[in-house]
Amino acid sequence: MISLKDDFPYFTPEEYFIWSEKQLEKYEYLDGEVYAMSGGSKNHSLIAVKFTTLLTNHLGDSCETGNSDLRVNFDSELYLSRC
């Protein structure tokens, strides 16, 4: 997908998740800024489905996998502390 910067106000993570639930389009949130996301191509979709299936089968029941419709809150400090 390609992200496009729009002129949105700064959002806290909590404000973004509340706001994004009401939107028809897909957006990405990064450091308080919101980016509109465009749709992917057919090939992108086919590759993503195959990759997700492979990853899900590899991980088994130890982790959950999702597609691009899943909204997540990623804490980079927590992630980096586990590496």
Protein Blocks (a to p, Z undefined) as FASTA:
>chain_A
ZZdddddddddfklmmmmmmmpmbdcddeehiacddddddfklmmmmmmmmmmmmmmnmm
mbccddfklccdddfklmmmmZZ
